[in-house]
Structure formats: C-alpha cells, structure tokens
Amino acid sequence: MVVHGDKNTSAIVSRRISGIKWPSDCYIAAIVRGATGEVIMGHHTETILQDGDHIIFFVSRRRVLPELEKLIQVKMGFFG
C-alpha cells in the first residue's frame, strides 16, 4: 500500500511505526521510500512514515484488510 497525506490528513504519515495501533495479525515486511527508493526491511519501530512510502504487509487473516485499509485512508481535508 502507498501512504499519502500529512500529519493532519493521515493517521499514519509523520508518525513512528511504534506509535501506530496496527490491526492484530498485521506485520510490516518492508517500507520502500517513494522519494529515494530506499528499502527498510525488518522490525524498525522508530521509523517515521513519510508521504509516498510504499508499505509491504503480511497479514495472517484476510479479515484484517478492511481495518488496515481504513487506517491508511486519507481524511477529507487531503482533497481540499
């Protein structure tokens, strides 16, 4: 998934991975920085997510996908 927005329009952009309440059974495999192409693999809890980051997840159950999608959505102010 690709994250967009800023601290005001996104629940995860500009926040540390450890400070985000991820759905249970959802694990970050890697982050690819959209701007630089840098690949961050493994458990980097202090990484701060940036606009344009591509996040690769592992989920153990499909039922967590709607919750994960809702977390990643931008708020209405993003389009205004």
MOPAC internal coordinates of N, CA, C and O (Angstrom, degrees):
PM7 1SCF
backbone

  N    0.0000 0     0.00 0     0.00 0    0    0    0
  C    1.4429 1     0.00 0     0.00 0    1    0    0
  C    1.5167 1   108.33 1     0.00 0    2    1    0
  O    1.2310 1   121.00 1   -29.47 1    3    2    1
  N    1.3207 1   115.70 1   150.53 1    3    2    1
  C    1.4580 1   121.30 1   177.44 1    5    3    2
  C    1.5180 1   107.65 1  -108.51 1    6    5    3
  O    1.2310 1   120.75 1   -48.70 1    7    6    5
  N    1.3416 1   116.18 1   131.30 1    7    6    5
  C    1.4616 1   119.45 1  -179.95 1    9    7    6
  C    1.5249 1   109.50 1   -97.37 1   10    9    7
  O    1.2310 1   121.20 1   -36.69 1   11   10    9
  N    1.3201 1   115.32 1   143.31 1   11   10    9
  C    1.4637 1   121.70 1  -178.91 1   13   11   10
  C    1.5152 1   109.41 1  -134.15 1   14   13   11
  O    1.2310 1   121.16 1   -18.54 1   15   14   13
  N    1.3200 1   115.39 1   161.46 1   15   14   13
  C    1.4536 1   121.19 1   174.57 1   17   15   14
  C    1.5176 1   112.51 1   108.69 1   18   17   15
  O    1.2310 1   122.14 1    16.91 1   19   18   17
  N    1.3263 1   113.51 1  -163.09 1   19   18   17
  C    1.4551 1   121.60 1   176.96 1   21   19   18
  C    1.5243 1   107.76 1  -139.72 1   22   21   19
  O    1.2310 1   120.82 1     9.05 1   23   22   21
  N    1.3182 1   116.04 1  -170.95 1   23   22   21
  C    1.4666 1   119.88 1  -176.49 1   25   23   22
  C    1.5289 1   112.67 1   -59.58 1   26   25   23
  O    1.2310 1   120.09 1   152.08 1   27   26   25
  N    1.3354 1   117.43 1   -27.92 1   27   26   25
  C    1.4682 1   121.20 1  -178.31 1   29   27   26
  C    1.5236 1   113.84 1   -85.88 1   30   29   27
  O    1.2310 1   120.35 1   156.12 1   31   30   29
  N    1.3372 1   116.94 1   -23.88 1   31   30   29
  C    1.4711 1   119.46 1  -174.31 1   33   31   30
  C    1.5257 1   113.86 1  -114.00 1   34   33   31
  O    1.2310 1   120.39 1  -179.59 1   35   34   33
  N    1.3300 1   116.87 1     0.41 1   35   34   33
  C    1.4589 1   120.21 1  -178.58 1   37   35   34
  C    1.5256 1   109.79 1  -137.38 1   38   37   35
  O    1.2310 1   120.81 1   -35.50 1   39   38   37
  N    1.3152 1   116.05 1   144.50 1   39   38   37
  C    1.4633 1   121.10 1   178.50 1   41   39   38
  C    1.5262 1   111.69 1   -80.91 1   42   41   39
  O    1.2310 1   119.81 1   169.57 1   43   42   41
  N    1.3445 1   117.96 1   -10.43 1   43   42   41
  C    1.4635 1   118.76 1  -176.48 1   45   43   42
  C    1.5285 1   115.01 1  -126.43 1   46   45   43
  O    1.2310 1   119.00 1   156.11 1   47   46   45
  N    1.3363 1   119.52 1   -23.89 1   47   46   45
  C    1.4657 1   121.01 1  -179.84 1   49   47   46
  C    1.5278 1   109.35 1   -67.54 1   50   49   47
  O    1.2310 1   120.89 1   -41.52 1   51   50   49
  N    1.3182 1   115.90 1   138.48 1   51   50   49
  C    1.4745 1   124.70 1  -178.83 1   53   51   50
  C    1.5267 1   112.01 1    69.78 1   54   53   51
  O    1.2310 1   120.09 1  -156.72 1   55   54   53
  N    1.3055 1   117.44 1    23.28 1   55   54   53
  C    1.4646 1   121.88 1   177.93 1   57   55   54
  C    1.5211 1   110.07 1  -125.57 1   58   57   55
  O    1.2310 1   121.26 1   -29.90 1   59   58   57
  N    1.3372 1   115.19 1   150.10 1   59   58   57
  C    1.4599 1   120.72 1   176.33 1   61   59   58
  C    1.5227 1   109.86 1   -70.48 1   62   61   59
  O    1.2310 1   120.77 1   -34.88 1   63   62   61
  N    1.3101 1   116.13 1   145.12 1   63   62   61
  C    1.4574 1   121.12 1   178.23 1   65   63   62
  C    1.5204 1   110.39 1   -56.82 1   66   65   63
  O    1.2310 1   120.09 1   140.50 1   67   66   65
  N    1.3249 1   117.44 1   -39.50 1   67   66   65
  C    1.4647 1   121.21 1  -178.51 1   69   67   66
  C    1.5216 1   112.65 1   -68.40 1   70   69   67
  O    1.2310 1   119.50 1   160.40 1   71   70   69
  N    1.3203 1   118.55 1   -19.60 1   71   70   69
  C    1.4537 1   122.29 1  -178.50 1   73   71   70
  C    1.5109 1   114.31 1   -92.28 1   74   73   71
  O    1.2310 1   120.19 1  -178.66 1   75   74   73
  N    1.3246 1   117.25 1     1.34 1   75   74   73
  C    1.4621 1   122.23 1  -178.30 1   77   75   74
  C    1.5199 1   109.14 1  -101.69 1   78   77   75
  O    1.2310 1   120.45 1   -45.27 1   79   78   77
  N    1.3246 1   116.74 1   134.73 1   79   78   77
  C    1.4682 1   120.75 1   177.87 1   81   79   78
  C    1.5271 1   108.28 1   -87.04 1   82   81   79
  O    1.2310 1   121.18 1   -87.13 1   83   82   81
  N    1.3318 1   115.35 1    92.87 1   83   82   81
  C    1.4572 1   121.86 1  -179.73 1   85   83   82
  C    1.5186 1   109.82 1   -77.28 1   86   85   83
  O    1.2310 1   119.97 1   -28.99 1   87   86   85
  N    1.3141 1   117.67 1   151.01 1   87   86   85
  C    1.4699 1   120.07 1   175.07 1   89   87   86
  C    1.5365 1   110.01 1   -60.42 1   90   89   87
  O    1.2310 1   120.69 1   -30.20 1   91   90   89
  N    1.3152 1   116.28 1   149.80 1   91   90   89
  C    1.4600 1   118.94 1   177.02 1   93   91   90
  C    1.5252 1   108.91 1   -65.02 1   94   93   91
  O    1.2310 1   120.97 1   -28.18 1   95   94   93
  N    1.3076 1   115.75 1   151.82 1   95   94   93
  C    1.4671 1   122.31 1  -179.21 1   97   95   94
  C    1.5246 1   113.25 1    64.73 1   98   97   95
  O    1.2310 1   120.57 1  -152.45 1   99   98   97
  N    1.3330 1   116.51 1    27.55 1   99   98   97
  C    1.4602 1   122.95 1   177.84 1  101   99   98
  C    1.5355 1   107.15 1  -124.91 1  102  101   99
  O    1.2310 1   120.44 1   -54.57 1  103  102  101
  N    1.3188 1   116.76 1   125.43 1  103  102  101
  C    1.4621 1   120.76 1  -175.06 1  105  103  102
  C    1.5271 1   109.64 1  -131.85 1  106  105  103
  O    1.2310 1   120.96 1   -43.16 1  107  106  105
  N    1.3285 1   115.78 1   136.84 1  107  106  105
  C    1.4595 1   120.54 1   178.38 1  109  107  106
  C    1.5279 1   107.90 1   -83.50 1  110  109  107
  O    1.2310 1   120.81 1   -57.43 1  111  110  109
  N    1.3294 1   116.05 1   122.57 1  111  110  109
  C    1.4649 1   121.07 1   178.17 1  113  111  110
  C    1.5265 1   110.58 1   -89.20 1  114  113  111
  O    1.2310 1   120.90 1   139.26 1  115  114  113
  N    1.3403 1   115.88 1   -40.74 1  115  114  113
  C    1.4600 1   119.72 1  -178.46 1  117  115  114
  C    1.5237 1   109.98 1  -162.38 1  118  117  115
  O    1.2310 1   121.53 1   -21.72 1  119  118  117
  N    1.3190 1   114.68 1   158.28 1  119  118  117
  C    1.4659 1   122.51 1   173.65 1  121  119  118
  C    1.5185 1   106.18 1  -125.98 1  122  121  119
  O    1.2310 1   120.51 1   -49.27 1  123  122  121
  N    1.3250 1   116.64 1   130.73 1  123  122  121
  C    1.4582 1   121.43 1   175.50 1  125  123  122
  C    1.5210 1   106.25 1  -113.05 1  126  125  123
  O    1.2310 1   120.86 1   -62.55 1  127  126  125
  N    1.3233 1   115.96 1   117.45 1  127  126  125
  C    1.4637 1   121.11 1  -179.56 1  129  127  126
  C    1.5112 1   109.00 1   -69.60 1  130  129  127
  O    1.2310 1   121.25 1   -59.08 1  131  130  129
  N    1.3360 1   115.22 1   120.92 1  131  130  129
  C    1.4578 1   120.23 1  -178.40 1  133  131  130
  C    1.5164 1   113.14 1   -61.42 1  134  133  131
  O    1.2310 1   119.86 1   142.15 1  135  134  133
  N    1.3233 1   117.88 1   -37.85 1  135  134  133
  C    1.4584 1   121.53 1  -175.00 1  137  135  134
  C    1.5310 1   112.24 1   -75.45 1  138  137  135
  O    1.2310 1   119.99 1   142.35 1  139  138  137
  N    1.3287 1   117.62 1   -37.65 1  139  138  137
  C    1.4612 1   120.72 1  -172.93 1  141  139  138
  C    1.5215 1   114.27 1  -112.30 1  142  141  139
  O    1.2310 1   120.33 1   161.69 1  143  142  141
  N    1.3212 1   116.98 1   -18.31 1  143  142  141
  C    1.4526 1   120.01 1  -176.07 1  145  143  142
  C    1.5246 1   113.00 1    80.44 1  146  145  143
  O    1.2310 1   120.18 1  -176.23 1  147  146  145
  N    1.3249 1   117.26 1     3.77 1  147  146  145
  C    1.4649 1   121.46 1   178.31 1  149  147  146
  C    1.5274 1   109.34 1   -61.69 1  150  149  147
  O    1.2310 1   120.55 1   -41.30 1  151  150  149
  N    1.3274 1   116.55 1   138.70 1  151  150  149
  C    1.4545 1   121.86 1   178.93 1  153  151  150
  C    1.5245 1   108.47 1  -108.86 1  154  153  151
  O    1.2310 1   120.71 1   -55.27 1  155  154  153
  N    1.3230 1   116.24 1   124.73 1  155  154  153
  C    1.4683 1   122.94 1   178.40 1  157  155  154
  C    1.5179 1   106.58 1  -112.67 1  158  157  155
  O    1.2310 1   120.74 1   -67.26 1  159  158  157
  N    1.3153 1   116.20 1   112.74 1  159  158  157
  C    1.4621 1   120.35 1  -177.55 1  161  159  158
  C    1.5250 1   109.54 1  -113.10 1  162  161  159
  O    1.2310 1   121.14 1   -25.67 1  163  162  161
  N    1.3124 1   115.43 1   154.33 1  163  162  161
  C    1.4512 1   120.32 1   176.14 1  165  163  162
  C    1.5054 1   112.47 1    92.57 1  166  165  163
  O    1.2310 1   121.53 1    15.28 1  167  166  165
  N    1.2946 1   114.67 1  -164.72 1  167  166  165
  C    1.4620 1   122.76 1  -172.83 1  169  167  166
  C    1.5257 1   110.27 1   -96.47 1  170  169  167
  O    1.2310 1   120.64 1   -96.55 1  171  170  169
  N    1.3215 1   116.39 1    83.45 1  171  170  169
  C    1.4629 1   121.80 1  -179.98 1  173  171  170
  C    1.5280 1   108.77 1  -105.23 1  174  173  171
  O    1.2310 1   120.40 1   -95.87 1  175  174  173
  N    1.3198 1   116.85 1    84.13 1  175  174  173
  C    1.4643 1   121.22 1  -173.33 1  177  175  174
  C    1.5186 1   113.60 1   -69.68 1  178  177  175
  O    1.2310 1   119.76 1   159.96 1  179  178  177
  N    1.3209 1   118.07 1   -20.04 1  179  178  177
  C    1.4598 1   120.13 1  -177.72 1  181  179  178
  C    1.5316 1   112.56 1   -93.69 1  182  181  179
  O    1.2310 1   120.08 1   179.57 1  183  182  181
  N    1.3126 1   117.46 1    -0.43 1  183  182  181
  C    1.4647 1   121.18 1   177.38 1  185  183  182
  C    1.5194 1   109.47 1   -65.27 1  186  185  183
  O    1.2310 1   120.47 1   -45.44 1  187  186  185
  N    1.3215 1   116.71 1   134.56 1  187  186  185
  C    1.4625 1   122.51 1   177.30 1  189  187  186
  C    1.5197 1   107.72 1   -99.30 1  190  189  187
  O    1.2310 1   120.69 1   -55.50 1  191  190  189
  N    1.3247 1   116.29 1   124.50 1  191  190  189
  C    1.4633 1   121.20 1  -178.59 1  193  191  190
  C    1.5212 1   110.83 1   -72.23 1  194  193  191
  O    1.2310 1   121.13 1   -37.83 1  195  194  193
  N    1.3236 1   115.45 1   142.17 1  195  194  193
  C    1.4580 1   122.24 1  -178.32 1  197  195  194
  C    1.5231 1   110.34 1  -120.85 1  198  197  195
  O    1.2310 1   121.39 1   -24.27 1  199  198  197
  N    1.3242 1   114.95 1   155.73 1  199  198  197
  C    1.4619 1   120.64 1   175.36 1  201  199  198
  C    1.5222 1   108.74 1   -56.12 1  202  201  199
  O    1.2310 1   120.78 1   -48.25 1  203  202  201
  N    1.3292 1   116.12 1   131.75 1  203  202  201
  C    1.4586 1   121.21 1   178.91 1  205  203  202
  C    1.5154 1   115.11 1    90.99 1  206  205  203
  O    1.2310 1   120.07 1   176.29 1  207  206  205
  N    1.3380 1   117.47 1    -3.71 1  207  206  205
  C    1.4623 1   119.86 1   176.73 1  209  207  206
  C    1.5249 1   110.00 1   -65.52 1  210  209  207
  O    1.2310 1   120.85 1   -40.75 1  211  210  209
  N    1.3095 1   115.98 1   139.25 1  211  210  209
  C    1.4660 1   122.65 1   173.74 1  213  211  210
  C    1.5212 1   106.27 1   -99.80 1  214  213  211
  O    1.2310 1   120.30 1   -55.65 1  215  214  213
  N    1.3215 1   117.02 1   124.35 1  215  214  213
  C    1.4626 1   121.02 1  -179.42 1  217  215  214
  C    1.5193 1   108.65 1  -111.69 1  218  217  215
  O    1.2310 1   121.30 1   -51.34 1  219  218  217
  N    1.3119 1   115.12 1   128.66 1  219  218  217
  C    1.4604 1   120.92 1   177.15 1  221  219  218
  C    1.5233 1   106.83 1  -104.39 1  222  221  219
  O    1.2310 1   120.84 1   -59.55 1  223  222  221
  N    1.3217 1   116.01 1   120.45 1  223  222  221
  C    1.4650 1   122.80 1  -176.76 1  225  223  222
  C    1.5219 1   111.36 1  -109.01 1  226  225  223
  O    1.2310 1   121.68 1   -27.40 1  227  226  225
  N    1.3191 1   114.40 1   152.60 1  227  226  225
  C    1.4588 1   122.24 1   162.04 1  229  227  226
  C    1.5116 1   105.91 1  -112.04 1  230  229  227
  O    1.2310 1   120.45 1   -48.80 1  231  230  229
  N    1.3047 1   116.75 1   131.20 1  231  230  229
  C    1.4630 1   120.97 1   174.37 1  233  231  230
  C    1.5232 1   107.64 1  -124.32 1  234  233  231
  O    1.2310 1   120.70 1   -43.62 1  235  234  233
  N    1.3102 1   116.27 1   136.38 1  235  234  233
  C    1.4639 1   118.94 1  -177.42 1  237  235  234
  C    1.5277 1   112.17 1   -88.37 1  238  237  235
  O    1.2310 1   120.74 1   165.18 1  239  238  237
  N    1.3380 1   116.19 1   -14.82 1  239  238  237
  C    1.4715 1   119.82 1   177.16 1  241  239  238
  C    1.5192 1   109.37 1  -140.13 1  242  241  239
  O    1.2310 1   120.87 1   -45.26 1  243  242  241
  N    1.3174 1   115.93 1   134.74 1  243  242  241
  C    1.4617 1   120.73 1  -178.20 1  245  243  242
  C    1.5197 1   112.55 1   -62.59 1  246  245  243
  O    1.2310 1   119.98 1   154.13 1  247  246  245
  N    1.3028 1   117.64 1   -25.87 1  247  246  245
  C    1.4640 1   120.08 1  -174.95 1  249  247  246
  C    1.5254 1   113.12 1   -66.51 1  250  249  247
  O    1.2310 1   119.31 1   166.47 1  251  250  249
  N    1.3352 1   118.92 1   -13.53 1  251  250  249
  C    1.4624 1   120.51 1   177.38 1  253  251  250
  C    1.5278 1   112.06 1   -83.94 1  254  253  251
  O    1.2310 1   119.66 1   169.01 1  255  254  253
  N    1.3264 1   118.26 1   -10.99 1  255  254  253
  C    1.4648 1   120.64 1  -177.54 1  257  255  254
  C    1.5265 1   113.88 1   -59.32 1  258  257  255
  O    1.2310 1   118.48 1   134.31 1  259  258  257
  N    1.3544 1   120.50 1   -45.69 1  259  258  257
  C    1.4715 1   118.65 1   178.10 1  261  259  258
  C    1.5341 1   112.70 1   -60.21 1  262  261  259
  O    1.2310 1   120.32 1   141.96 1  263  262  261
  N    1.3178 1   116.99 1   -38.04 1  263  262  261
  C    1.4704 1   120.82 1   178.90 1  265  263  262
  C    1.5347 1   110.15 1   -66.55 1  266  265  263
  O    1.2310 1   120.38 1   139.47 1  267  266  265
  N    1.3217 1   116.87 1   -40.53 1  267  266  265
  C    1.4583 1   121.66 1   178.36 1  269  267  266
  C    1.5274 1   110.76 1   -66.31 1  270  269  267
  O    1.2310 1   120.20 1   136.61 1  271  270  269
  N    1.3185 1   117.22 1   -43.39 1  271  270  269
  C    1.4650 1   121.13 1   177.96 1  273  271  270
  C    1.5277 1   111.60 1   -61.36 1  274  273  271
  O    1.2310 1   120.33 1   139.89 1  275  274  273
  N    1.3108 1   116.97 1   -40.11 1  275  274  273
  C    1.4688 1   121.23 1   178.78 1  277  275  274
  C    1.5238 1   110.86 1   -64.28 1  278  277  275
  O    1.2310 1   120.07 1   140.41 1  279  278  277
  N    1.3168 1   117.47 1   -39.59 1  279  278  277
  C    1.4623 1   122.27 1   179.40 1  281  279  278
  C    1.5266 1   110.81 1   -63.57 1  282  281  279
  O    1.2310 1   120.20 1   143.86 1  283  282  281
  N    1.3038 1   117.23 1   -36.14 1  283  282  281
  C    1.4652 1   121.65 1  -174.57 1  285  283  282
  C    1.5300 1   112.98 1   -85.17 1  286  285  283
  O    1.2310 1   119.34 1   161.66 1  287  286  285
  N    1.3271 1   118.87 1   -18.34 1  287  286  285
  C    1.4691 1   121.54 1  -179.17 1  289  287  286
  C    1.5230 1   111.91 1   -58.82 1  290  289  287
  O    1.2310 1   121.13 1   -31.96 1  291  290  289
  N    1.3268 1   115.44 1   148.04 1  291  290  289
  C    1.4612 1   119.98 1   172.38 1  293  291  290
  C    1.5159 1   109.33 1   -86.00 1  294  293  291
  O    1.2310 1   120.99 1   -24.04 1  295  294  293
  N    1.3261 1   115.72 1   155.96 1  295  294  293
  C    1.4726 1   121.10 1   177.92 1  297  295  294
  C    1.5160 1   109.30 1   -82.15 1  298  297  295
  O    1.2310 1   120.55 1   -13.93 1  299  298  297
  N    1.3167 1   116.56 1   166.07 1  299  298  297
  C    1.4665 1   122.07 1  -177.06 1  301  299  298
  C    1.5252 1   113.02 1   -56.15 1  302  301  299
  O    1.2310 1   119.03 1   147.61 1  303  302  301
  N    1.3160 1   119.45 1   -32.39 1  303  302  301
  C    1.4609 1   121.91 1  -179.91 1  305  303  302
  C    1.5169 1   113.35 1   -61.21 1  306  305  303
  O    1.2310 1   119.93 1   161.32 1  307  306  305
  N    1.3120 1   117.74 1   -18.68 1  307  306  305
  C    1.4684 1   121.91 1   179.52 1  309  307  306
  C    1.5266 1   110.85 1   -63.61 1  310  309  307
  O    1.2310 1   120.34 1   146.53 1  311  310  309
  N    1.3198 1   116.96 1   -33.47 1  311  310  309
  C    1.4591 1   121.13 1  -176.07 1  313  311  310
  C    1.5245 1   113.44 1   -90.10 1  314  313  311
  O    1.2310 1   120.04 1   171.71 1  315  314  313
  N    1.3249 1   117.53 1    -8.29 1  315  314  313
  C    1.4472 1   120.10 1  -174.44 1  317  315  314
  C    1.4502 1   113.34 1   -95.29 1  318  317  315
  O    1.2310 1   120.10 1   180.00 1  319  318  317

